[in-house]
Protein backbone atom coordinates (compact mmCIF):
# COMPACT_ATOMS: atom_id res chain seq x y z
CA UNK A 1 0.00 0.00 0.00
CA UNK A 2 1.37 3.39 -0.98
CA UNK A 3 2.02 5.97 1.72
CA UNK A 4 -0.63 8.67 2.03
CA UNK A 5 0.55 11.98 0.60
CA UNK A 6 0.23 15.17 2.64
CA UNK A 7 -0.75 18.68 1.56
CA UNK A 8 -0.36 21.74 3.75
CA UNK A 9 -3.22 24.07 2.83
CA UNK A 10 -2.83 27.63 4.10
CA UNK A 11 -5.88 29.84 3.55
CA UNK A 12 -7.19 33.05 5.02
CA UNK A 13 -10.71 34.43 5.21
CA UNK A 14 -11.92 37.77 6.52
CA UNK A 15 -15.69 38.45 6.63
CA UNK A 16 -14.99 42.09 5.75
CA UNK A 17 -12.77 41.15 2.80
CA UNK A 18 -14.63 39.78 -0.23
CA UNK A 19 -11.33 38.83 -1.90
CA UNK A 20 -10.54 36.24 0.77
CA UNK A 21 -14.18 35.16 0.89
CA UNK A 22 -13.82 34.20 -2.78
CA UNK A 23 -10.37 32.64 -2.49
CA UNK A 24 -11.48 30.60 0.54
CA UNK A 25 -14.38 29.25 -1.50
CA UNK A 26 -11.96 28.24 -4.26
CA UNK A 27 -9.64 26.58 -1.75
CA UNK A 28 -12.50 24.54 -0.33
CA UNK A 29 -12.98 22.87 -3.71
CA UNK A 30 -9.28 21.99 -3.73
CA UNK A 31 -9.42 20.58 -0.20
CA UNK A 32 -12.37 18.38 -1.11
CA UNK A 33 -10.58 17.05 -4.19
CA UNK A 34 -7.43 16.33 -2.20
CA UNK A 35 -9.43 14.29 0.27
CA UNK A 36 -11.35 12.49 -2.47
CA UNK A 37 -7.99 11.48 -3.93
CA UNK A 38 -6.80 10.08 -0.60
CA UNK A 39 -4.54 12.89 0.53
CA UNK A 40 -4.02 13.95 4.12
CA UNK A 41 -4.76 17.67 4.35
CA UNK A 42 -3.21 19.77 7.10
CA UNK A 43 -5.68 22.64 6.94
CA UNK A 44 -4.22 25.87 8.31
CA UNK A 45 -7.38 27.89 7.80
CA UNK A 46 -8.42 31.31 9.11
CA UNK A 47 -7.06 31.68 12.68
CA UNK A 48 -4.57 28.86 12.08
CA UNK A 49 -3.16 30.70 9.06
CA UNK A 50 -0.65 32.58 11.20
CA UNK A 51 3.13 32.59 11.30
CA UNK A 52 3.65 30.40 14.37
CA UNK A 53 1.28 27.69 13.12
CA UNK A 54 2.69 27.71 9.61
CA UNK A 55 6.31 27.61 10.78
CA UNK A 56 5.63 24.80 13.27
CA UNK A 57 3.76 22.76 10.68
CA UNK A 58 6.35 23.12 7.93
CA UNK A 59 9.18 22.34 10.36
CA UNK A 60 7.53 19.14 11.58
CA UNK A 61 5.26 17.78 8.86
CA UNK A 62 6.51 15.77 5.92
CA UNK A 63 4.47 17.44 3.22
CA UNK A 64 4.36 16.84 -0.53
CA UNK A 65 2.90 20.19 -1.53
CA UNK A 66 2.18 23.58 0.03
CA UNK A 67 -0.97 25.30 -1.23
CA UNK A 68 -1.70 28.92 -0.35
CA UNK A 69 -4.85 30.97 -0.96
CA UNK A 70 -4.95 34.56 0.27
CA UNK A 71 -3.25 37.91 -0.08
CA UNK A 72 0.33 38.26 -1.20
CA UNK A 73 3.02 40.90 -1.57
CA UNK A 74 6.16 40.66 -3.69
CA UNK A 75 8.14 39.26 -0.76
CA UNK A 76 5.56 37.27 1.22
CA UNK A 77 2.35 35.32 1.66
CA UNK A 78 0.10 37.16 4.14
CA UNK A 79 -1.58 35.38 7.04
CA UNK A 80 -4.92 35.85 8.76
CA UNK A 81 -3.54 38.53 11.10
CA UNK A 82 -2.09 40.44 8.14
CA UNK A 83 1.42 39.37 9.05
CA UNK A 84 3.61 37.34 6.72
CA UNK A 85 3.45 33.57 7.17
CA UNK A 86 6.20 32.96 4.59
CA UNK A 87 8.65 35.70 3.65
CA UNK A 88 12.28 36.18 2.74
CA UNK A 89 13.36 35.56 6.34
CA UNK A 90 11.82 32.08 6.65
CA UNK A 91 11.81 31.09 2.97
CA UNK A 92 13.95 28.05 3.85
CA UNK A 93 10.70 26.47 5.10
CA UNK A 94 9.98 25.93 1.40
CA UNK A 95 13.09 23.80 0.94
CA UNK A 96 12.39 20.93 -1.47
CA UNK A 97 8.68 21.77 -1.40
CA UNK A 98 6.29 22.03 -4.32
CA UNK A 99 4.33 25.27 -4.00
CA UNK A 100 1.00 26.26 -5.54
CA UNK A 101 0.24 29.85 -4.64
CA UNK A 102 -3.00 31.70 -5.41
CA UNK A 103 -2.10 35.23 -4.36
CA UNK A 104 -0.95 38.48 -5.89
CA UNK A 105 2.66 39.35 -6.62
CA UNK A 106 4.57 36.66 -4.71
CA UNK A 107 6.74 35.35 -7.54
CA UNK A 108 8.39 38.76 -7.89
CA UNK A 109 10.68 38.29 -4.87
CA UNK A 110 9.56 35.37 -2.71
CA UNK A 111 9.23 32.96 -5.62
CA UNK A 112 12.58 34.00 -7.07
CA UNK A 113 14.26 33.60 -3.68
CA UNK A 114 12.63 30.18 -3.32
CA UNK A 115 13.53 29.07 -6.84
CA UNK A 116 16.83 27.48 -5.82
CA UNK A 117 15.47 26.26 -2.47
CA UNK A 118 12.07 24.82 -3.29
CA UNK A 119 11.36 22.09 -5.81
CA UNK A 120 9.06 24.42 -7.73
CA UNK A 121 6.90 27.50 -7.20
CA UNK A 122 3.77 28.28 -9.23
CA UNK A 123 2.23 31.69 -8.59
CA UNK A 124 1.64 35.19 -9.93
CA UNK A 125 3.99 38.15 -10.38
CA UNK A 126 1.30 40.81 -10.67
CA UNK A 127 -1.95 41.60 -8.89
CA UNK A 128 -4.66 39.05 -9.58
CA UNK A 129 -7.72 41.05 -10.62
CA UNK A 130 -10.95 39.73 -9.12
CA UNK A 131 -14.52 40.68 -9.96
CA UNK A 132 -17.17 39.97 -7.33
CA UNK A 133 -20.12 39.26 -9.60
CA UNK A 134 -20.72 35.53 -9.09
CA UNK A 135 -20.35 34.49 -12.73
CA UNK A 136 -17.05 36.33 -12.97
CA UNK A 137 -15.48 35.15 -9.74
CA UNK A 138 -16.67 31.59 -10.42
CA UNK A 139 -14.82 31.61 -13.76
CA UNK A 140 -11.66 33.05 -12.22
CA UNK A 141 -11.85 30.28 -9.62
CA UNK A 142 -11.96 27.74 -12.44
CA UNK A 143 -8.77 29.27 -13.83
CA UNK A 144 -6.75 29.50 -10.61
CA UNK A 145 -7.79 26.01 -9.46
CA UNK A 146 -7.27 24.30 -12.81
CA UNK A 147 -3.63 23.38 -12.34
CA UNK A 148 -3.85 21.70 -8.95
CA UNK A 149 -7.10 19.91 -9.84
CA UNK A 150 -5.59 18.58 -13.07
CA UNK A 151 -2.55 17.28 -11.20
CA UNK A 152 -4.78 15.55 -8.66
CA UNK A 153 -6.90 13.95 -11.36
CA UNK A 154 -3.88 12.94 -13.48
CA UNK A 155 -0.97 12.25 -11.09
CA UNK A 156 1.55 11.97 -13.93
CA UNK A 157 0.97 15.63 -14.87
CA UNK A 158 3.93 17.92 -14.32
CA UNK A 159 3.68 21.44 -12.97
CA UNK A 160 4.49 22.66 -16.48
CA UNK A 161 1.56 20.70 -17.88
CA UNK A 162 -0.62 22.09 -15.11
CA UNK A 163 0.50 25.62 -15.97
CA UNK A 164 -0.46 25.04 -19.59
CA UNK A 165 -3.86 23.71 -18.51
CA UNK A 166 -4.39 26.90 -16.52
CA UNK A 167 -3.47 29.02 -19.53
CA UNK A 168 -5.92 27.04 -21.67
CA UNK A 169 -8.65 27.58 -19.07
CA UNK A 170 -7.94 31.30 -19.03
CA UNK A 171 -8.03 31.38 -22.83
CA UNK A 172 -11.37 29.59 -22.90
CA UNK A 173 -13.01 32.17 -20.64
CA UNK A 174 -11.23 35.07 -22.36
CA UNK A 175 -12.80 33.97 -25.65
CA UNK A 176 -16.16 33.27 -23.99
CA UNK A 177 -16.50 36.69 -22.39
CA UNK A 178 -14.56 38.61 -25.02
CA UNK A 179 -16.95 37.55 -27.78
CA UNK A 180 -20.22 38.21 -25.96
CA UNK A 181 -20.60 41.79 -27.12
CA UNK A 182 -21.24 43.04 -23.58
CA UNK A 183 -19.01 45.85 -22.36
CA UNK A 184 -18.59 44.41 -18.85
CA UNK A 185 -17.74 41.00 -20.29
CA UNK A 186 -15.07 42.53 -22.51
CA UNK A 187 -13.56 44.36 -19.54
CA UNK A 188 -13.55 41.16 -17.53
CA UNK A 189 -11.89 39.31 -20.41
CA UNK A 190 -9.15 41.97 -20.44
CA UNK A 191 -8.54 41.37 -16.74
CA UNK A 192 -8.37 37.62 -17.35
CA UNK A 193 -5.67 38.29 -19.96
CA UNK A 194 -3.77 40.30 -17.34
CA UNK A 195 -4.08 37.48 -14.79
CA UNK A 196 -3.03 34.82 -17.29
CA UNK A 197 0.05 36.78 -18.31
CA UNK A 198 1.02 37.13 -14.62
CA UNK A 199 1.22 33.36 -14.07
CA UNK A 200 4.77 32.15 -13.42
CA UNK A 201 6.38 28.77 -12.77
CA UNK A 202 9.84 28.73 -11.18
CA UNK A 203 12.06 25.77 -10.41
CA UNK A 204 11.63 22.21 -11.65
CA UNK A 205 9.02 22.38 -14.40
CA UNK A 206 8.87 18.58 -14.58
CA UNK A 207 7.95 18.10 -10.90
CA UNK A 208 4.77 16.15 -10.17
CA UNK A 209 2.64 15.87 -7.07
C-alpha positions, 0 to 999 in steps of 0.5 A: 500500500502506498504511503498517504501523501500530505498537503499543507493548505494555508488559507485566510478568510476575513468576513470584511474582505470579499477577496478572501471570501472568494479565495477561501471558496476556491480553496474549499474545492481543492481541499475536497478534491485532495481528500477524495484522492486520498490525501491527508490535508493539514488545513491551516485555515483562518485563525490557524493561518498565522506565522507560528502555526505555519512555521511549526507545521512546515518544520515538523510535517513531511508534506508533498505540496504547500498550497496557499490561498490569500493575499500576497506581496512581492516578498511574502504570503500574508496570514490571517492577522495580516502578518507574513506567514512565509517571507524572505526571512523564513523562505527556507521552510519551502526547501524541497517543497512544491508550492502552488500559490494563489495570491498576488505578486509573490513570484516577484521576490519570494518565488525568485528567492525560493527558486533554488530552495524549493522544488518548484513554485507556481504563482503570480507576479502581478496583482490578480484582478478579481470581480465579485459578480458571481459568474465572474469570480466563479470563472476566475476560480476555475482558472486558478484552481485548474492546475492543482485539480488537473494534477490531482486527477492525473498524477503523472501531470507535471507542474508545467503541464498544469500551468499550460492547462491553466493558460488554456482555461484562461483562454477559454473564458477570455474567448467566452466573455470577449466575444459576448458583445457586452461591455462588462464582459469585454472588460472582464476578459481583459482582466483575465488576460492580465491574470493569465500573463502574470502566471509564473512557474519557477524551479523544476518544471517537470515536478509532479505531485 
